Amino acid sequence: MAFDYWFMFPVSVMIATIAMASGVEGATFFTPLFILGLGLPTDIAIGTGLITEAFGFSSGLYAYMQKGLIDYRLGRSLLLITIPIALFGTWLAQIIPTNLMKGILGVGLLAIAISFLRPEPENQIPVDQNPPETQTQLTSQAGEEFFYTIRNPLEGRLLSGIGALFLGMVSTGLGQMNGYFLIQRCRIPSKVAVATSVFIVAITAVLASIGHVMQFFQAGGDSLSTVFSLVIFTVPGVLIGAQLGSLVANYLSAKRLERGMGILFILVGSLILGEIALHHPNFTAIADNLAAVEFRKP
């Protein structure tokens, strides 16, 4: 066990705070950081990011349960889809080439950024057009009452299924898909949407991370040592940050947070895709040819 990654403790607190306030997986930040910042192999980065996320979201889940903001009926209906698909994604990640996985992560981050940055549709369906019996009523522990309607549940299952596949393969995507469906499509109040998304992601991530843990134990050696050296700092950090994030969610402007994350995802996604291009054999050959041409110039 090494203490080379001690600095990941404060970084993890910050990441978990942002993730829990928005409902977006912490691995969205951790995995690119492990790949680009720490230079870890992609499989270790993805697995460690998912393990760290599972602890953080489990901590946040407890906080949101105490506040009574989770729509358990909606969460359970989506978990029936997300759990098996995320497990399939974990298995699929074992047979997909490393660069392809990086490419999926990079493109996925850019797609997520677009969903965060694009303007909201102007024409919204008024709530009073929906029959009263189709509405959901939820009362929090603080006495706040929320009324909303779950529109297009089939679309929600499809989007959550896609997100779960990405979560199993590259450790992120489910929270973003949930956010798009719950907030932008169904117009569920942000507090309930974030809390319910945390409920779905936490359970799905815990089960999906088991496959990665088993792989690391089977591999043993340096891989297991690296993972352990990271999680001894990231796990305590996300446990603390998750509690802070649930408090920040009550005061932080969701619109500004989404726009900030959209810009960040564009940057990180571009860096990952750029790294793939730099290490691609064709890119290297072209660069060598250009250098040779420059060298031959009089």
Stockholm file with secondary structure:
# STOCKHOLM 1.0

chainA/1-298         MAFDYWFMFPVSVMIATIAMASGVEGATFFTPLFILGLGLPTDIAIGTGLITEAFGFSSGLYAYMQKGLIDYRLGRSLLLITIPIALFGTWLAQIIPTNLMKGILGVGLLAIAISFLRPEPENQIPVDQNPPETQTQLTSQAGEEFFYTIRNPLEGRLLSGIGALFLGMVSTGLGQMNGYFLIQRCRIPSKVAVATSVFIVAITAVLASIGHVMQFFQAGGDSLSTVFSLVIFTVPGVLIGAQLGSLVANYLSAKRLERGMGILFILVGSLILGEIALHHPNFTAIADNLAAVEFRKP
#=GR chainA/1-298 SS CCCTTTTHHHHHHHHHHHHHHHTCCTHHHHHHIIIIISCCCHHHHHHHHHHHHHHHHHHHHHHHHHHTCCCHHHHHHHHHHHHHHHHHHHHHTTTSCHHHHHHHHHHHHHHHHHHHHSCCCSCCCCGGGSCGGGEEEEECTTCCEEEEECCCHHHHHHHHHHHHHHHHHHSCSHHHHHHIIIIIISCCCHHHHHHHHHHHHHHHHHHHHHHHHHHHHHHCHHHHHHHHHHHHHHHHHHHHHHHHHHHHTTTSCHHHHHHHHHHHHHHHHHHHHHHHHHHSHHHHHHHHHHHHHHHHCC
#=GC SS_cons         CCCTTTTHHHHHHHHHHHHHHHTCCTHHHHHHIIIIISCCCHHHHHHHHHHHHHHHHHHHHHHHHHHTCCCHHHHHHHHHHHHHHHHHHHHHTTTSCHHHHHHHHHHHHHHHHHHHHSCCCSCCCCGGGSCGGGEEEEECTTCCEEEEECCCHHHHHHHHHHHHHHHHHHSCSHHHHHHIIIIIISCCCHHHHHHHHHHHHHHHHHHHHHHHHHHHHHHCHHHHHHHHHHHHHHHHHHHHHHHHHHHHTTTSCHHHHHHHHHHHHHHHHHHHHHHHHHHSHHHHHHHHHHHHHHHHCC
//
